[in-house]
Amino acid sequence: MAVHPTAVIEAGAQIGEEVEIGPFCYVAATVEIGRGTQLAPHVTLLGYTRLGENCKVHSGAVIGDLPQDVAYQGGISYVHIGDRCTLREGVTIHRGTQPETVTHVGHDCLLMAHSHLGHNVYVGNHVTIANNTLIAGYAHVGDRAFISGNCLVHQFTRIGRLAMLAGGTAIQKDVPPFCMTRSLSTNTIMGLNVVGLRRAGFSAQERQLLKKALDILYRSQFTTSQAVQHLREQFVHPLIQEFCDFISASERGICHFVRRGERGDLS
C-alpha cells in the first residue's frame, strides 16, 4: 500500500493490498477499498462506500456522499462499485436514500468526467457513461449500455441491455434493450444499436431478428401490448423474450419512434 502523507484515512477504513492513495485524498472510516485500486489526488470517499479491486478513481471524484433527496432521514446506506471500474475527474455517486439501500455500479464500467449517479441508481456491467451525463435516483441501466455525453435520465427510468443513448438525449420513458436514441431529442428511438451489437458479437441473423422485432413494435398497426403478444407468439428466441419482458415490465412506458429528419422532441 502506498499512501501519500497528505492523505487523510480515518481509523477503521479497510484498505486492500497494493492500493495507491494520492495527495489530499479523504477516506472515511466506513470505506472499503479493494486490492490494487488507485486514488488520484483529491478523491473523497464517504459513507459506506465499497470500491472493488483494480479500480481507478481520478481527481476530484466524490463517492458516497448524502443523497440529494428530501426523503432522506438519516440511517446507513451504501455505494457498491465493482472491480476494474474507472471513475474520471469530478464523478459524483450518492448513496441510497432509505436505510440499508444501495447505489450500485457493476464490474468493468467507465464513468467519464463529471458524470453523476443519484441515490439508488443501478448500473450493470460493462457500462459506459460519458461526460456530464446526469442519472437521477432509482434509474436502472442494463449491462453494456452506452450513454453518451450530456444525457439526462429521469428518476425511475430504465435503460435496457446494449442500448445506446446518443449525445444530448433526455429520457423520461424506458429505452428498450438493443435500441438507440436520437441525438438532442426527448424520449425517442431511431433504430437498433447496430455498432454496439456487432461489438458484442451478435450475428447478422440475430441483428436481423431484432430489426424485425423493432419494426413490429414501432412500424406496425399494433398497440404496444399487441406487438409484444405477437412477438411472443411468432418468435421463440431468448433475445425476443428479453425484448418483450423488458417492455412488459415498463411502468413509465417506452420511448416512441422517430424517423431520420423528424422532430424528436415533445413539442
N, C-alpha and C positions, 0 to 999 in steps of 0.2 A: 504494500500500500504506500502511495506517495501522496502526502498531504502538504500543501503549501502552508507555511507558518501563519499567513494572514487569514486562512480559512477558519471558520467557527463551526465546530462539530460538537453538539451537545452530548453529554454523557447519556448513554443508553442507545444511541444510534447504532444500527447493525451494518457494518461495512465489510463487504466481502474482500477476498484476496485480489491483489493486482488492481485495485481501484485507484484511480488518479483523481485528485480533487484540487482544482486550481485556486488562484488567488481570490480572496474575498468571497468565497462561497459560504453559504449558511446551510447547515444540515440539522434539522430538528431532532430531538431525542427519539421520536417515534418513527423515524425513517429507516427503511431497509434499502441497501444498495447492493446489487448482485456483483459477482465476480467479473473483473475486467472492465467495468463501466468507467467512463471518463466524464468528469465535470469540468467544463471550461471556466474561466474566471466569471465571477458574479452570478453564479447559479444559486437559486434559492429553492430548497426542498423543505416543505412544511407539512404539518399534519401527519396523517398515517399514510404516507406515500411509500410504495414499494416499486423500486426500479429493478428490472431483470438484469441478466448478465449481458456484458459486452454492448451496452448502450452508450451512445454519445449525446451529451447534453451541452448545447452551445451557450455562449454568453447571454446573460440577461433572462434566461428562462426562469419562470416561477411555477412550480408544480406543487399542487396540494393545498392551495390557499382556500379560504372560506368560499362557499358558493355565493354567487350573486343572485340570491333568491330570498324574497321576503318571507318565504315559508320556513327558512332555516331557523331553528330554535335551539341550536347547540347540539351536542352529542358527538359521538365518534363516528366518522365516516371516512372513506378511503379513496385513494387513487392507486390503481394497479396498472403497471406498464410492463409488457412482456420483454423478451430477450431481443437483442440486436436492433433496437429501435434508435432512430436518430431524431432528436428534437433540436431544431435550429434556433437561431437567435430570437429572443423575445417570445417564445412559445409560452402560453399560459394554459394550464389544465386545473380545473377546480374540482374539489372533492364532492361527494354526494350530499344531497340536502337532508334526507331522513337518516336517523341513526342506523348504522350498520349497512348502509348502501354504498355502492362503488361507482366511480367513474373508471371505465375500463379501456385500455389500449392493448391490442394483441401483440403478436410477435412480428418482427421484420417490418415495422411501419416507419414511414418518413413523414414528419410534420415540419413543413418549411417555415421560414421566418414569420413571426408574428401571427401565426395561426392560433386559434383559440378553441378549446373544448370546454363547454359548460358542464355544470353538475349532472351526474348520472348519464352522461353520454357513453354509448358503447361503440367501440371501433374494433373491427375484426382484424385478421392477419393480413399482412402484405398490402396495407392500405397506404396510399399517398395522399396527403393533404397539402396543397400548395399555399403560397404566401398570402397572408391577410384573410384567409378564409375563417368565417365565424360559424361555429356549430353550436346551436343552443341546446338547453337542457333536455335530457331524455331522448335525444336523437339516436338513431341506430344506423351504423354504417357497416355494410357487409364486407366479407373478405374480398381483397383485390380491387376494391373500388378505387377510382382515381378522381379526386376532387380538385379542380383547377383553381387558379388564383382568384381572390376577391369574390368567392361564392358566399351566399347567405343561406343557412339551413335553419328553418324554423323548428321550435321545440316539438318533440314527439314525432318528427318526420323520419321516415325510413328510406335508406338508400340500399338497393339490392346488390348482391354479389356481382362483381365485374361491371358495375355501372360506371359511367363517366359523367361528371358534371363539367361542362365546358366553362370557360372563363366568364366570370361575372354572373353566373346563374343564381337566381333566387328561387328557393322552393319552399312551399308550404304543404305540398302534397307528396306522396310517396313516388320514388323513382324505381320502376321495376328492374329486376336483375337483367344484366346484359345490355341495357339501353344507354343512350347518350342524349344529354340535353342540348338545347340550342343556346349558343353563347349570348350573353347580355339579354336574357329573357327570364320570364317567370313561369314556373310550372309547365315546362314544355318537354316533349320528347321529339327528336328529329330522326331517330333511326337506331340501329344497333351500334354498340361499341366495337366495331369490326376490328380495329387495330388491337384493342385490349384482348379480344377473343383469340386472335391469331397468336399474340404473345403468350397467352395462357395455354396454347396447344390445342385449341378447338379445331376440329377438322372442317373441311369445306362442307361436308354433309351436315355437320352439327350447326354450322353457321346458317346454312340454308334452311334448316328446320326452324331455327329461331326466327329467321326472317319471315317464314310463313306464319308463325305464331304472332309476330308483331303485326303483320298485315291483317290477320283475322281480328285481333284485338282493336286495332285503330282504323282500319280501312274497310271493314265490312259494315253491314247494316245491323249487326248485333249490338245490344247493350253490353256493358262490361260483364255482367253476370252471365248473359247468354254466350258471350265469346269464351269465357272461362269454361262453361259447361261443354261447349262444342269442342274446345281444345282437349279437354279430358277424354271425351268420347272418341275423338279421331286420332289422337297421337298418344301411344303408350311409350313414353320415354322419360327418363329421370329429369332431363332439362326442362321439358314441358311441365312436368309435375312441379318442379321448383318454381317455375314462372307462374303457374296457376296458384300454387299455395301462397306465394307472396301477395298476389293481387287479392285473393280471397280473404287474407288476414288484414287487409288495409282498413284502418278506421278513419283515416283522413281523406281517402280517395287517392287515385293515381293521377300523375301528370297527364295533360292532354297532348295530342299530336299536332305538330305544325310541319308543313312542307317548306322547303327552301324558298326564301323570298317572302313568306308570310310573316305577319307580325306575331311575336311570341309573348306579348305582354297581356295584361288583363283588361286593358282599356277598350 
